[in-house]
Amino acid sequence: MAHRLFSSEGILAALAGVSLAAVMVLAGCGVTAGAGGTGQPGSSGASVAYDAHPSSILAQLFPSPGFIFPSVNGVPSWTLYGDGTLVFASGTSATASTMLLQAKLSTDQVQHILDVVVSQHAFFASDKPSYGHVVPDVGSTLLTVNAAGQSKTISLYGEEGSQLDAQTKNVFAIERFLQGYHPANAQAFTPRGVAVLVYPATGAWQTLPVRAWPYSTVDLAQVAAAECPYLQPGASCAPSSARGILPVYGTSGTSLLAQLGSRAQVAQNGSTYLVLIWPLMPDVPPPNIHPAASAIPAPHIRVVSGGHISEWPLMSGNGMPVGA
């Protein structure tokens, strides 16, 4: 069974300009055409088709770390979903410790955003994998758009450079537009749980205070050993280098984030570990209640590292610590 990289969900899009009857049929299947099913075009005069499923990512900014540990990130800074849910960082970047906010947009607001991105700034006309001035060891921001029957991700580096062509101007204009789109009615985002990435504690991270791991029913050594082959295939998975990821759903997960923060050094059974704790985003499906049923695959979490988005399997079933 493959556990490594998976492609993102395909986009089910309806062609703009179809009849009202066809739009109603598509909307019944969870797909919306035009202005989220209203038929109202954006300011460019053209509507943009998109998948209205709640877990469908329409537009996303995802900071990719550079080569300074930890080099992997699981917290996007701005994500718009098909049902109008918007989750964004309170600043211009996101880490697990950054406050995430959530708002529910109307179908016309969703259509306006897609109009700006797809129509006004011609995102899908861009033909390069990356834009901006690359700075060694410094990360990038991955811009993903799924709309108008197309899906694409590009990398944006912090420095635009002095010689700006039309494509570069457009993609950075999109980034600034999304980063600045912060609805006034947004409230604190409450995730359905967290993902805990477990490392052996080594190097500079050993300067963090050591705290007790709160869940005796979750064996961190076992998590790291069992999951390591899937997260770093071909690498050494000896106890000194093994790593793993564990989903913890419900209040057990959110309280863990409140207790330990986004990263902590913890002790369990005489060993110390570095744990990175990421809030689960709305596109992560609910826990697999029947992990033995092949028809119900385990959920996955999107992470970014080295300028690439991967989907990591949450191998541990529902991840709920027993008795927590």
C-alpha positions as CSV (number, residue, x, y, z in Angstrom):
1,M,0.0,0.0,0.0
2,A,1.5,3.4,-1.0
3,H,1.9,5.9,1.8
4,R,4.1,8.5,0.3
5,L,3.1,11.4,-2.0
6,F,-0.4,11.7,-3.2
7,S,-1.7,14.2,-5.7
8,S,-4.2,16.8,-4.4
9,E,-7.9,16.3,-5.1
10,G,-9.1,16.8,-8.7
11,I,-11.3,19.8,-9.3
12,L,-14.8,19.3,-10.5
13,A,-15.7,22.5,-12.4
14,A,-18.7,23.5,-14.4
15,L,-18.3,25.5,-17.6
16,A,-19.3,29.2,-17.1
17,G,-22.3,30.3,-19.1
18,V,-24.3,27.1,-18.9
19,S,-28.0,27.3,-18.5
20,L,-29.6,27.8,-15.1
21,A,-31.0,24.3,-15.2
22,A,-27.5,22.9,-15.7
23,V,-26.2,25.1,-12.8
24,M,-28.9,23.7,-10.5
25,V,-27.9,20.1,-11.3
26,L,-24.3,20.8,-10.7
27,A,-25.0,22.6,-7.4
28,G,-26.9,19.6,-6.3
29,C,-23.7,17.6,-6.8
30,G,-21.6,19.9,-4.7
31,V,-20.3,21.8,-7.7
32,T,-21.0,25.5,-8.3
33,A,-20.6,27.5,-11.4
34,G,-20.3,31.2,-11.8
35,A,-20.7,33.2,-8.6
36,G,-21.1,30.2,-6.3
37,G,-24.4,29.3,-7.9
38,T,-25.8,32.8,-8.1
39,G,-24.8,33.4,-11.6
40,Q,-23.4,36.9,-10.7
41,P,-20.1,37.6,-12.5
42,G,-17.1,39.3,-11.0
43,S,-15.9,42.8,-11.8
44,S,-14.1,41.4,-14.9
45,G,-17.5,40.5,-16.3
46,A,-16.8,36.7,-16.3
47,S,-17.8,34.2,-13.7
48,V,-15.3,31.5,-12.5
49,A,-16.4,27.9,-12.0
50,Y,-15.2,26.1,-8.8
51,D,-15.8,23.0,-6.7
52,A,-18.0,24.0,-3.7
53,H,-17.1,21.0,-1.6
54,P,-16.2,22.1,2.0
55,S,-12.8,20.4,1.8
56,S,-11.9,21.6,-1.7
57,I,-9.1,24.2,-1.6
58,L,-9.8,27.0,-4.0
59,A,-6.8,29.3,-3.2
60,Q,-4.0,28.9,-0.7
61,L,-0.8,30.5,0.5
62,F,1.5,28.0,2.1
63,P,4.9,29.1,3.6
64,S,7.6,26.6,2.8
65,P,10.6,26.8,5.2
66,G,14.2,27.2,4.1
67,F,16.9,24.9,5.2
68,I,16.8,25.9,8.8
69,F,15.3,23.2,11.1
70,P,12.4,22.4,11.2
71,S,12.3,22.4,7.4
72,V,8.7,21.2,7.2
73,N,5.5,23.2,7.8
74,G,1.9,22.0,8.2
75,V,0.2,25.4,8.7
76,P,-0.9,27.4,5.6
77,S,-1.1,31.2,6.0
78,W,-4.3,31.7,3.9
79,T,-6.8,29.1,2.6
80,L,-10.2,29.5,0.9
81,Y,-12.4,26.5,0.7
82,G,-15.2,25.7,-1.6
83,D,-18.0,26.3,0.9
84,G,-16.7,29.8,1.6
85,T,-14.7,28.9,4.7
86,L,-11.6,31.1,5.0
87,V,-8.8,30.3,7.4
88,F,-5.9,32.8,7.6
89,A,-3.1,33.8,9.9
90,S,-3.4,37.0,11.9
91,G,-0.1,38.2,10.4
92,T,1.5,37.8,6.9
93,S,2.9,34.4,7.7
94,A,1.8,31.4,9.7
95,T,3.3,29.0,12.2
96,A,1.5,26.8,14.6
97,S,1.9,29.5,17.3
98,T,0.4,32.2,15.0
99,M,-3.2,32.9,15.8
100,L,-5.4,31.5,13.0
101,L,-8.7,33.2,12.2
102,Q,-11.8,31.9,10.4
103,A,-14.6,33.6,8.5
104,K,-17.5,32.3,6.3
105,L,-17.7,34.1,3.0
106,S,-20.7,34.5,0.8
107,T,-20.8,33.0,-2.6
108,D,-20.4,36.4,-4.2
109,Q,-17.3,37.1,-2.0
110,V,-15.8,33.8,-3.1
111,Q,-16.5,34.7,-6.7
112,H,-14.9,38.1,-6.3
113,I,-11.7,36.5,-5.0
114,L,-11.6,34.0,-7.8
115,D,-12.3,36.8,-10.3
116,V,-9.3,38.8,-9.0
117,V,-7.0,35.8,-9.1
118,V,-8.1,34.0,-12.2
119,S,-9.5,36.7,-14.4
120,Q,-8.0,40.0,-13.5
121,H,-4.5,38.8,-12.7
122,A,-4.5,35.8,-15.1
123,F,-3.0,33.3,-12.7
124,F,-3.3,30.4,-15.1
125,A,-1.6,32.3,-17.8
126,S,1.6,32.2,-15.7
127,D,3.9,29.6,-17.2
128,K,6.9,29.4,-14.7
129,P,7.2,27.2,-11.7
130,S,8.6,30.0,-9.5
131,Y,8.8,33.8,-9.4
132,G,10.9,36.3,-7.5
133,H,14.5,36.5,-6.5
134,V,15.8,33.3,-4.8
135,V,17.7,33.9,-1.6
136,P,19.9,30.9,-0.5
137,D,18.5,29.0,2.4
138,V,15.4,31.2,2.6
139,G,12.0,29.6,2.0
140,S,9.2,30.5,-0.3
141,T,5.5,30.8,-0.4
142,L,3.5,28.2,-2.4
143,L,0.5,29.7,-4.2
144,T,-2.1,27.1,-5.1
145,V,-5.3,27.8,-7.1
146,N,-8.0,25.3,-8.1
147,A,-10.7,26.9,-10.2
148,A,-12.0,27.2,-13.7
149,G,-11.3,23.5,-14.3
150,Q,-7.6,24.0,-13.7
151,S,-5.2,23.3,-10.8
152,K,-1.7,24.7,-10.4
153,T,0.9,25.6,-7.7
154,I,3.8,28.0,-8.1
155,S,6.5,29.2,-5.7
156,L,6.9,32.8,-4.8
157,Y,10.2,34.1,-3.3
158,G,10.2,37.2,-1.1
159,E,12.2,39.4,-3.5
160,E,10.3,40.3,-6.6
161,G,13.4,41.7,-8.3
162,S,13.8,44.9,-10.2
163,Q,13.0,43.7,-13.8
164,L,9.3,42.8,-13.4
165,D,7.5,41.2,-16.4
166,A,3.7,41.0,-16.5
167,Q,3.5,37.5,-15.1
168,T,5.7,38.4,-12.1
169,K,3.6,41.5,-11.4
170,N,0.4,39.5,-11.6
171,V,1.4,36.6,-9.3
172,F,2.8,38.9,-6.6
173,A,-0.3,41.1,-6.9
174,I,-2.3,37.9,-6.2
175,E,-0.2,37.2,-3.1
176,R,-0.6,40.7,-1.7
177,F,-4.4,40.6,-2.4
178,L,-4.9,37.3,-0.6
179,Q,-2.6,38.3,2.3
180,G,-4.6,41.5,2.7
181,Y,-8.0,39.8,2.5
182,H,-9.0,39.7,6.2
183,P,-12.7,39.9,6.8
184,A,-13.7,42.1,9.8
185,N,-16.1,39.5,11.1
186,A,-13.4,36.8,11.5
187,Q,-13.2,34.8,14.7
188,A,-10.6,32.5,16.2
189,F,-10.2,29.3,14.4
190,T,-10.9,26.1,16.4
191,P,-9.4,23.0,14.8
192,R,-11.0,19.6,15.1
193,G,-7.6,18.4,16.5
194,V,-3.9,18.6,15.9
195,A,-1.1,16.7,14.2
196,V,2.0,16.0,16.4
197,L,5.3,15.5,14.5
198,V,7.8,13.6,16.7
199,Y,11.6,13.9,16.4
200,P,14.4,12.7,18.7
201,A,15.6,15.8,20.6
202,T,19.1,16.7,19.4
203,G,21.2,19.8,18.9
204,A,20.0,23.3,19.6
205,W,16.5,22.2,20.4
206,Q,17.8,20.6,23.6
207,T,18.0,24.1,25.0
208,L,14.2,24.1,25.3
209,P,12.9,23.2,28.8
210,V,12.0,19.6,29.1
211,R,8.3,19.0,29.9
212,A,6.5,15.8,30.6
213,W,4.5,14.3,27.8
214,P,0.9,14.4,29.1
215,Y,-0.5,11.2,27.5
216,S,0.9,8.0,28.9
217,T,-1.3,6.0,26.4
218,V,0.7,7.5,23.5
219,D,4.2,6.0,23.1
220,L,6.3,8.6,21.3
221,A,9.0,6.1,20.5
222,Q,6.5,3.8,18.9
223,V,5.0,6.6,16.9
224,A,8.4,7.6,15.6
225,A,9.5,4.0,14.7
226,A,6.2,3.0,13.1
227,E,5.8,6.1,10.9
228,C,9.4,6.8,10.0
229,P,9.6,4.7,6.8
230,Y,6.7,6.7,5.3
231,L,7.9,10.2,6.2
232,Q,11.6,9.6,5.2
233,P,11.8,6.6,2.9
234,G,15.3,5.3,2.4
235,A,16.6,7.1,5.4
236,S,17.9,5.6,8.6
237,C,15.0,4.8,10.9
238,A,17.1,3.9,13.9
239,P,15.7,5.2,17.3
240,S,18.2,8.1,17.2
241,S,16.8,9.4,13.9
242,A,13.2,8.1,13.6
243,R,10.4,10.5,13.3
244,G,6.6,10.0,13.1
245,I,3.3,11.9,13.0
246,L,0.3,11.4,15.2
247,P,-3.2,13.0,14.9
248,V,-4.9,13.8,18.2
249,Y,-8.5,14.8,17.7
250,G,-11.0,16.7,19.8
251,T,-10.2,18.6,23.0
252,S,-7.3,16.2,23.7
253,G,-5.6,17.7,20.7
254,T,-6.5,21.4,21.2
255,S,-5.6,21.2,24.9
256,L,-2.2,19.7,23.9
257,L,-1.6,22.7,21.7
258,A,-2.6,25.0,24.6
259,Q,-0.3,23.2,27.0
260,L,2.8,22.8,25.0
261,G,2.5,25.4,22.2
262,S,3.7,24.9,18.7
263,R,6.9,23.1,19.6
264,A,8.3,21.6,22.8
265,Q,10.8,19.2,24.2
266,V,9.1,16.5,26.1
267,A,10.2,13.5,28.1
268,Q,8.8,10.0,28.2
269,N,10.2,6.7,29.5
270,G,13.7,8.2,29.9
271,S,14.0,9.7,26.4
272,T,13.4,13.2,25.2
273,Y,11.7,14.2,22.0
274,L,11.0,17.4,20.1
275,V,7.3,17.7,19.1
276,L,5.9,20.1,16.6
277,I,2.2,20.6,17.0
278,W,0.1,21.8,14.0
279,P,-3.7,22.5,14.1
280,L,-5.6,20.3,11.6
281,M,-7.0,22.4,8.8
282,P,-10.6,21.9,7.5
283,D,-9.4,19.8,4.5
284,V,-8.2,17.1,6.8
285,P,-11.1,14.6,6.9
286,P,-12.6,13.4,10.2
287,P,-10.8,10.5,11.9
288,N,-11.1,7.1,10.3
289,I,-13.6,5.3,12.6
290,H,-12.9,1.9,11.0
291,P,-9.2,1.9,10.0
292,A,-9.4,-1.8,8.9
293,A,-12.0,-1.0,6.2
294,S,-10.0,-0.6,3.0
295,A,-12.9,1.5,1.5
296,I,-12.3,4.2,4.1
297,P,-8.7,5.3,3.8
298,A,-6.9,7.0,6.6
299,P,-6.9,10.8,6.5
300,H,-3.9,12.8,5.2
301,I,-2.4,16.1,6.2
302,R,-0.9,18.5,3.6
303,V,2.7,19.6,4.5
304,V,5.2,21.6,2.7
305,S,9.0,21.1,2.6
306,G,11.7,22.1,0.1
307,G,9.2,24.0,-1.9
308,H,6.9,21.0,-2.5
309,I,3.5,20.0,-1.1
310,S,3.1,16.5,0.1
311,E,0.3,14.6,1.7
312,W,1.3,12.6,4.8
313,P,-0.9,9.7,5.9
314,L,-2.2,10.0,9.5
315,M,-1.5,6.3,10.1
316,S,-2.8,6.0,13.6
317,G,-6.5,5.6,13.0
318,N,-8.5,8.2,15.0
319,G,-5.4,9.2,17.0
320,M,-7.4,9.7,20.2
321,P,-5.3,8.9,23.4
322,V,-7.2,6.3,25.4
323,G,-8.6,7.8,28.6
324,A,-7.5,11.3,27.6
